[in-house]
Amino acid sequence: MEGLNLPPNIVAMMREQGRDPTKDPAAFAEMKKRKEEREQRLISKWNQQNRQQKIKSWLQYSVWSGSRPLNFPFERWEPNMQTNTQLAREVGNSAWKLANRMIAGEQFNVLMVGEPGTGKTSLALAIADKVFKNAEKPYLFISTMKLFGMFNERFDNPKVGHKLKDLQKKAKQAPILIIDDFGTEAGMKIYNENTGKTHFKPVRKDMQEWLYEVADARYDEYENAHRGSTIVTTNNTSGDLVQMYNPKLISRLITKRKDNTIHFEGLDDMRG
């Protein structure tokens, strides 16, 4: 081993132990290996802590319906709990494929539509969880019902107004944005005695404008491309949503591509 460029710290450690690194190559190699393994463990631990901090920095801005963060990995999706097991598998597989496309670098909007309690929010979170773990792209979660409540509060509480500004800035920049229960904030249908038809009352104008600015910032009209991926979950049809919101917002937010849409009709409500 004479003439080799030996790391001084390992040489010093061996000499402290009464061993000559130039005469004990096997011991030197073993100590070097252990040192590299320790360094790798420290690097892995630091990377994990850094990833956790990265996701926390985004999730702290998220607006949750129950005021507490949610998490749902794909491992928790159990098709056998549904009456229509085959459909549940297909829905889960579709979400898995969408996640893989995002991991590969694609940016696009996703629509998850179906009855309440069928797993739309769960699979939206599963996609975000998988993409973060594999591509380190963090996500922001916005419950539109909670967002609606914030608009009601903001004039009485200035802090809420500031939070809405910060939330909008983050929503424009989020690698993955989840807009959950979109349309629920419009409430029940209204019966029109003159026409004999029912319709949804439009969502308040300031909230529509807030969401439009977010959707517009996340879409490059010149390139006809999305900036980041937006996942929308809703119980409503596109026709319903157009009654609630400006068509320009709907066109930027709700995808028309079948391969980016997952239908949950036919699955059971698992909340009961």
PyMOL commands that set and color helices and strands:
alter all, ss='L'
color gray80, all
select helices_A, chain A and resi 8-16+25-59+74-76+79-81+85-103+120-135+144-153+158-173+184-186+205-217+238-244+247-253+258-260
alter helices_A, ss='H'
color red, helices_A
select strands_A, chain A and resi 109-113+139-143+176-180+189-192+197-200+219-220+225-226+229-234+261-263
alter strands_A, ss='S'
color yellow, strands_A
deselect
rebuild
show_as cartoon
